[in-house]
């Protein structure tokens, strides 16, 4: 039996997800009570019982349109190999179609213990499209300190020019934050994330997030979000084309990592996600980050068009 969880139901299912996501469960949104769509960043969850026991959990995050992302899909160990993950994901799919959602998406790691199961659940014959997902580079505090030391000569050289200055995201007025991406004609994927400030998961860290100025004019940014209590994740990292390839992006990265080490002692790690088609960033991460990483994770991204699924059903 599958159902949408409320904050009152959540505690019984917390053991079926990551510590970071478990923190968001007490503030769940209920899709049937949101009109027309939960605020971006809101968390949804569906659970399944087996023999009256919490047996499976799917955690989703609402985006800016009716196309949620499945962040976690877990079955309790005693109930595995019973088809509960397929049943729960199928129920979410049916609910999504009934509510007029456009699509579902999810990502999962390759070369991992869960890869075979997730590959079967997202079989293209079931309507899923497979794409290369983000390459995630994770640094612990030792790796982060080593990165700061590695980048110190570059940072000193750029600072000697006295052209560049850095300001925290919090120092920008809200209107300036909202206009920055369009003002610099950045591609839409690179625009700083404007997320519901009350979202309980992945909140923007305005102290670490940084804007770079060249002689007083904005030319780039690095935006970081807090994931749970102990992880910061770089979500947007971009400089205008005229400054790319000159090390200025690394100036932003060094500042953000150094800030995380100095003023956020609760952060135990940081992560950097790079799109599979972003060749320059992949090469930069390969040269500067991956040798210092605690681990590197390749992912597959899967997308299910619900409109196409509805048409097939008809």
N, C-alpha and C positions, 0 to 999 in steps of 0.2 A: 504494500500500500504506500503510494507516494503522495506528498502534499507539500504546499508552500509552508515554510516555517515562519513563525512569528518570534519576536524576542523572548516570549514566554516559553517557547519550545526549544530554544537554541541550546541551552545549557547541556541537555542530554546528548547533543551531537558534537560538542566542541572537540572531543577527542578524535574526530574524523577529519580534521584538517590541520593546517599549519598553525603554529602559535600566533603568527601575524594575522591570519584570517580569523582565527578564533576570537581575537579582540573585537572584530567587527560584528560578530553574530548578535550581541545584545542590542545592536542598533539597526536591525534588519528592516528593510522596507517590504511591504506586501504588495505584489504587483496588482492585485485586484482592487486595492484601495487607493492606488495612485492614478490620477487622470491628468493627461492621457498617458503619461510615462514618467517613471521615477526620475528625480534630478540626477544629472551626470555624477558618477562616483558613488551613487547609492548601491548598497549591497542587497542582493536577493539570495535566498537559499531554498533548496528543495531537499526534503529528506524522505527516506523509505524505511519502513519497519519490516522486520522478519521475526515471527514469533513474539510480537509485541516489543521487540528490542530495536534500538536505533542501529540500523544495519548499513545505510549508505547515505552519503551527503554530496550534493552538488552546490557549489557556491558560485554566484554570478555577480558581475558588476555591470551596472547600467552605463551606457555611453550617452552621447549627445543626441542619438536618435534610437528608435526601437530596434537595436541590434546588440543585445548583451553579449558579453564575453564570459565563458565558463572558466573560472580561475582555478577550480579544484573539483575533482570527482574522485571520491574515495569510498571503498567498501571495507567495513570492519573485517579483520582477518578471519573470524570464525564463519563468516558468511560469503567468503569468496568462492569463485567457480560455480556460483548458482545463477549467474546471469543478472544480478541485481544492478550492476553498472549500466548494462544495456537497457534494462527496464526503466531505470531512473532517467537516463538521458533521453530515452524515447518519450517518457511522460513529459519532460521539460519541452521537448520538441512539439508535442501535441498541444500543450498549453500555450506555447509561443505562437503557433499558427492560429489558435483560437482567438488570441488577443491581438492579432494583426502585426506581430513583430516581423521585421524584414529578414533577419538572419540570426544565426548563432555562430559564434566563433570560439575556438579554443586552441591552445598550444600545448605541446608536450615535448619532453626531452627525447632526443635520439640516444641510442647506445645506453639505455637505462633499463632497470628491471621492469618498469611499467610500459616500455615501448611497444612490446608485442600486443598487449591488451588494448592499448589506445589505438594502435594501428587497425586492429579488428573493429573497434567501435566506430572508427571514422572511415571505414571502407568507402572508396569512391562509388561503388555500386549502390550505396545507401544515400547518395546525393552529395557527399562531402567533396570539397575541392582541397587538394594538398598544395602547399607552397612552402618554400624555405622560410623558416621563421627567424627570429632574432638569434644572434650569437651572443650569449651572455658571458661576460667576463666578471668574475668575483674577486675582490681583494679583501683580505683581512687587514687588521690594523698594522701588522708588520709589513705587509705588502704595500699598504698605503704610504707608510713612512719611507719605504725604499723608493717609491715613485716620486715623492716630494724631493728626495735627495737626487734622484736621477735627473729631474727637470730643473734643478736649481741653476745650473749654468745658463740654460736657455732663458729662464725667467730673469736672471740678472742682466743678460744682454738686452732683452726687450725693455726692461725698466730703464736702462741707461739712455735709451732714445728719448725718454720723457714724453713720448707720444701717447702712451696707453695708460688708462686708469680703470679701476674696477669699482663698481658700486653694488651693494646687495640689492636683491629684488625688492626688499622691504622699503628701500629708499625711493623707489619710483612711485609716483601717484598711480592710483588705480586706473585712471584714464590712459596714462602713458603705458602701463602694462598691457592693456587691452589693444592698444594701437600699434605696439612695437612690431609684430610680425608683418602686418600690412605696410607699415611705414617703410620697412627695409626690403619689401618685396621678397620676403622669404617664402620658400615653398610651404604649402599648408601643413605638411607633416612636421615641419620644424617649428611651427608657432608655439610659443609658450603655452602650456596647458592652463586653461581657465577651468578649475574644478570647483564643485560645490564645497565651500569652506567648512561645511559641517560633515563632510564625508568622513566616516570613521577609519577608512583604510587609504593608504597612499596619500597623505596630506602633503601639500607643497611646503618645503622647508625654505622659508623666505630669507633666512640668514645665510644659508649655504648657496642658494641660487644667486647667480651673479650676472650682471650686464657689463660688457666691455665697451669702453669709450675710446675713440681715437680723436685726440684734440677736442674732447667734449661731445662728440657725436657718437651715438650708439652704433656699433658695428658687429655685435654678436652677443650671445648669451649662453649660459649653462643653467638649466633648470633641474633641480633635484627634488624628489619626493621622499618623505619618510614612509617606510613600509614596516608596519608594526612598531616595536619599540627599539629595535637594534640594527636595522638596515636602512641605508639611504641608497636611492637608485637614481642615476642620471636618466632623465626622460627626454630632454631636448638639449642638444649641444650643437651649436651652429654659429658660423661667422659668415659675413657677406663674402661673395666670391672674390672680390679684390684683395681680401686678406687671407684667403685660404692658401695653404701650402707654405706659410711663413712662420708657423709655430704659434700663432696667436690663439688658436684653439687650445693648445697645451697650457698657455698662460691661464686661461679660464679653468681648465681642469686642475692644475696645480693649486690654484687659489681655493677651489671648492674642497679638494681633498684635505688641504692644510687646515681649512676652517673646521671641517668635520673632526679632524684629530684634536684640534685645540679646544673647541668649545662644546663638542658633543661627545663626552666620554662614554655615553651609553651606546653609541654606534659601534658595533663590533665588526661590521663589514659594509662594503659598498659594491654596487653592481653597475655595469655599463652594457646596455643592449645595443647591438649594431645590426642593421638590416642586411640581409644577405646580398642585396644588389648595391650596397654602398661601398664600392671598391676602395676609395680613398680612406674611409674610416676603418675598414677592415685592415688595411695595410698599416694604418697608424696604430691600431690596437695591437697588431702583431708585433710591431717594433717596440712599442713603449710599455704595453700593459701585460700581455699574456705571459711573459717570462716571470712576472712578479705575482701572478694570479694564484689564489688558493685553488680555484678550478675554473674551467671554461666549459660552457654547456651549449651545444648546438640543439636547436629546436625545430620542430615542424609546426607550421600554422595551418589550421583547418577551418574552412568556412562552409557553412550550410545555408544556401539560399532558401528561405522558407516559402517565398513566392513560387519558386520552381518546384519545391516539394508539393505545394498545394496543387499546382497544375498537374503534376504526375498522378496525384491522388484522384483528381477528377477524370 
